[in-house]
């Protein structure tokens, strides 16, 4: 977690204070590239769970979908933080930009925007949780390990086996053990029958996926990609960093 030292200091202060003020609010602003899958994931897995398990005024999570790519997500995070700070009496403690590499490596303009996103985020104290090639990699790691020996495309091109792309691999993973007449189709661009909806997908992740293994697998991928530029580090995802931080805050406040 980014501010673990702060937790130690705060714990010492808490011991000296009346128990009634032990809990205080941490505000997470999570700004996502996608307008459906990513926001739904953070709302269902964390926001709703935090509201259910924690005292009312401990942690607040605000999740925003943008429909923008890398640099646009970071810029939106900066704008949103400013606008929210002006209307609420609370510092936005944790700001995260969640975005994918997608096809931004196909031309110089895309490469520039992707790399600039990291620079602008760093200049403005915005944390980044990026995936190369896409967020589905993070979901897939809840079920299976992924080799780092060669890049994995997010979707299949004509004539290429669907099972060799992230969408196909995720589809296979969530279908494992299902009867033939219960098989699910997955495609990021489609959420109505016969394709699985976002809510159904997240429900499966929560019920059948293993978050601890996903974190360990993502950390291993990230370590293996060290030394490469983020735009070249395929497959890789740093979403685990945000997930770990949220889990550590949940553990802290849930004590």
N, C-alpha and C positions, 0 to 999 in steps of 0.2 A: 504494500500500500504506500502511496506516495508520501504520506505524512505520518509514518509510524512513530517517529520521535515525538510528534505532537501528542499522540495518544498517551505516551508515557508521562509527559508533562501534565496533561489534562487529568490523568488518573491520580497523580499526586495532589493536584489542586482539589479534585473531587473529594478525596479523603479528608480534607480540611474544611469542607463546606457542608452545610446542611444537606441531607439526602434529597430534599425536595428539588434541588437544582442540579442533581446529578445528570439529568437528561437535557440536552440542548440540541438544537436543530443543525444538521449538516445539509446543505442544499446542493444537489447534483443536477446540473443541466447537461443532458445528453442529446446532442444534435446529430441526426443521422442523415446519410445520403438518401436512403430509401424512405418511402412514405408509408410502407406497409410492414414488411417482414421485420426489419430492425426495430422500429418503434414498438411493434407488437411483442417482440421478444423481451425488450427491457421493461415494458409495462407488466406483462404477464409473469415473468420470472422474478422480477425484483420489486417494481413499484407496488403492485397489488399485495405481494407477500410481505413487504415491509409494513404496509398499512395494516395488515392483518396481525402481524406478530409484535410490532414495536409500539411503545407508548406514542401518543399522538404527535408530540412536538419534537421528535428526535431527528428523523431523516425525511427529507422531501426530495422526490425525484421528478424532474420535469423532462419529458421526452418529446423531441421535436423531429418530425420528418420534413425533409426539404425538397426532394426531387432534384437536387443539385449534385454535381460531382466534387471531388476532393477540395479544391480551393474554394468553391462556392459554399461547401459545408462549413469550412473554417470561418469564412467571412460571415456566414449566418450565425455561427456560434458567438462571434464577437458582437454582432448587432443585437442578438437576443440577450446576451449578458448585460449589455448596456441598458436596453429598454426595461429589462426586469429589475435591475438595480434602481432604476428611477421610480418604480412604482411600489416596491416592497422594502420594508426597513430591514434588509438582510443582505449581507455580502453573499454573492454566489461562490460558494467555497470550492466547488469542483466543476470544471467545465471540460467536457469531452466532445471531440469530433469523431464520428464513426463513419468511415467511408471505405470504398473499394478501389482497387486499381482498374478493374474492368478492361476497357479497350484503350486506356490512355497512353499505352506504350506504342500505339500504331503510327503516331506522327509526332513531330517536334512540339506542336502546340499542346498536345495532351501531356507529353512528358514534362514540359515546362510547368503546366498547371499542377500536375501531381507533385513535383518537387517543390514548387513554390508553396504549396499547402503546408508542408512541413516547416518551411522557413517562417511563414506568417504565423503559424500556430506557436512556434517557439518564441517569437517576438512578443506575442500577446498572452503567454501563459495558458495556452489551450493544450490539453492533453489529447493525444491521438490514439485511436484504436482502429488500425487499418487492416484490410485483408487483401491479399494478392493470391487468387484473383478476385474472390468475392466472399461475402459474409457466409454463404453456404458452407465454406470450408470450416468455419467455426462450428456450425451445426453438425457437420459430418463427423468432426472429431469427438462428438459425444458418443459415437457408435464404433468407429474403427480408427486404426492408426493409418497414417498417410506417409508414403515414402517422399523423401526430399530430393531424390535423385534426378527428377525431371519435372518440368513445369506441367501443371494440370489446367487445361482450359475449363472455363465455367460451363460452356455448352458445346454440344457436338456439332461439327460442321458436316456437310453432306459427304456421305461415304465413310464417316468415322463412327466406330462403335460408341454408342451412347454411354456405356458403362465406363468409358475412359475419361468422361468429363465430370465436373463436380455435381452438376444437376443429376446426372445419371447415377453417380456413386451414392448421393444422398437418397435418391429414390430406392436404390437397391437396399440401402441400410435400413430404411424405415419399413421396407416390405419383408425383411427377414423374419421368417416364422409365420407369416400371414398365409392364409389359405388362398388358393388360386383365384377364387371369386371375391377376395378381399384386397386384392392388390391395388396400390395407390400410384397415381401418376403425379410427377412433380415437374413443374416448370415455373421459374421465377415470374414469368410474365402472365401466367394464367392461375386463377384462384377459384374458378368455378368448376363444377363437375364436367368431365371426369377427373379433373385435377384437384389436388388437395387444397383446401383453403388455408390461409395463414393461421387462423385460430386452431385448426386441426393439427397443423404442422407443429406449432408451439406446444400444444397439448401432448403430442407424442414425445417431443424433446424433454418435457418436464417429467413425463411418466416413465419413459423407457431409456432415455439418454443418461450418460454418466458424466456429470459436470467435472468431477475431480479428475477423471481420466482425460477429459477434453483439455483441461488446464495443463496437465502434464504433457500431453501430446503436443499442444500448441507451444509450450515452452521449449520442447525439444526441437520442433521445427524452427522456432525463432533463433535458437542457439546455433543451429546448423546453417542458417542464412546470414549469420553475422559476417561482416566484411563486404556484403553486397549492398548495392543501392536498393532502397525499398521497392522501387519500380521493377527491379530485376529479381527480387526475392520471391519466387514462385515455386512451390506453395509456401505461404506464410500468413499468419494472422496474429495480431497483438491484442485482439479483443479480450484475451485472457487477462490482461493487465487490469482492465476496467472491471471485469467480473471478480477477480481476486480482491480488488479494493472494496467493491460493494459487499462481498461476503465478509470481509474483515470488519467493516462497519456494522454489519448485521450481528456478528458475533460480539462485538464490543457493547453494543446497546442492548443486546438480548440477554446479557449476563444478569 
